[in-house]
Amino acid sequence: MVDNKNLGEVGPSYPITDEDRGDLIALLKMRFGAVPSELMTALSAINDFSQIDHLILVAANASGWSEFISEVCQPGFRIVGQGFDPLRKTLSEKLARKEENDGQ
């Protein structure tokens, strides 16, 4: 028989280290450039390791700042759709350049 009493629990919450936040910030800088000070403040207020872990996944997959910031403001586990295609912007730019070159 399955014990159902703990099925709704997510699990233990682990303390966040400066290294955890540093990993997220480094990834954001590599993907999108300088991290806005308001976002740094919001990230420093997060005390749940699972949320930081989730934001690292979001940062790796979001196509831009707006998708990432939306996830910080309204955390969830909905990393789906065009906004989380890390290649969308790159491919769109290449396609636009190709069309410009073909039209000349």
C-alpha positions as CSV (number, residue, x, y, z in Angstrom):
1,M,0.0,0.0,0.0
2,V,1.2,3.5,-0.9
3,D,1.6,6.1,1.9
4,N,-0.3,9.1,0.6
5,K,0.3,11.5,3.5
6,N,3.5,13.0,2.0
7,L,2.5,13.1,-1.7
8,G,1.7,16.9,-1.6
9,E,5.0,17.8,0.0
10,V,7.7,19.1,-2.3
11,G,10.6,18.0,-0.1
12,P,13.2,19.6,2.1
13,S,14.2,23.2,1.5
14,Y,18.0,23.7,1.4
15,P,19.8,26.9,2.3
16,I,21.1,29.0,-0.5
17,T,24.8,29.8,-0.7
18,D,26.4,32.8,-2.4
19,E,27.8,30.3,-4.9
20,D,24.2,29.2,-5.9
21,R,23.2,32.8,-6.6
22,G,26.5,33.5,-8.2
23,D,25.9,30.6,-10.7
24,L,22.5,32.1,-11.6
25,I,23.9,35.6,-12.0
26,A,26.9,34.3,-14.1
27,L,24.5,32.5,-16.4
28,L,22.3,35.6,-16.8
29,K,25.3,37.7,-17.7
30,M,26.5,35.2,-20.3
31,R,23.1,35.0,-21.9
32,F,21.7,38.5,-21.6
33,G,24.4,40.9,-20.4
34,A,24.4,43.1,-17.3
35,V,21.9,42.1,-14.7
36,P,19.6,45.1,-13.7
37,S,19.9,46.2,-10.1
38,E,16.2,45.6,-9.5
39,L,16.6,42.0,-10.5
40,M,19.7,41.6,-8.3
41,T,17.6,42.8,-5.4
42,A,14.8,40.4,-6.2
43,L,17.3,37.5,-6.6
44,S,18.9,38.3,-3.2
45,A,15.5,38.0,-1.5
46,I,15.0,34.4,-2.7
47,N,15.7,31.9,0.1
48,D,14.5,28.7,-1.4
49,F,17.0,26.5,-3.2
50,S,14.5,24.9,-5.4
51,Q,13.4,28.3,-6.7
52,I,17.0,29.3,-7.5
53,D,17.5,25.9,-9.2
54,H,14.4,26.5,-11.2
55,L,15.5,30.0,-12.2
56,I,18.8,28.5,-13.5
57,L,16.8,26.3,-15.8
58,V,14.7,29.2,-16.8
59,A,17.8,31.4,-17.5
60,A,19.2,28.6,-19.7
61,N,16.1,28.4,-21.8
62,A,14.5,31.9,-21.8
63,S,14.9,33.8,-25.0
64,G,15.2,37.1,-23.3
65,W,15.0,39.2,-20.2
66,S,11.2,39.6,-20.3
67,E,10.6,35.8,-20.0
68,F,13.1,35.5,-17.2
69,I,11.8,38.4,-15.2
70,S,8.2,37.2,-15.6
71,E,9.3,33.9,-14.0
72,V,11.0,35.7,-11.1
73,C,7.8,37.8,-10.5
74,Q,5.4,34.9,-10.9
75,P,7.3,31.7,-10.2
76,G,6.0,28.5,-11.6
77,F,7.0,25.5,-13.6
78,R,5.7,26.5,-17.0
79,I,8.9,26.6,-19.2
80,V,7.0,26.1,-22.4
81,G,6.3,28.1,-25.6
82,Q,8.1,30.4,-27.9
83,G,9.4,32.5,-25.0
84,F,11.6,29.6,-23.7
85,D,13.2,28.7,-27.0
86,P,16.8,29.9,-26.5
87,L,17.5,29.8,-30.2
88,R,14.4,31.8,-31.3
89,K,16.0,35.2,-31.3
90,T,19.2,33.9,-32.9
91,L,17.3,32.0,-35.6
92,S,15.0,35.0,-36.3
93,E,17.9,37.3,-36.7
94,K,19.7,34.9,-39.1
95,L,16.5,34.5,-41.1
96,A,15.9,38.2,-41.4
97,R,19.5,38.8,-42.5
98,K,19.2,36.0,-45.1
99,E,16.0,37.6,-46.5
100,E,17.7,41.0,-46.7
101,N,20.6,39.5,-48.6
102,D,18.3,37.5,-50.9
103,G,16.3,40.7,-51.7
104,Q,19.4,42.6,-52.8
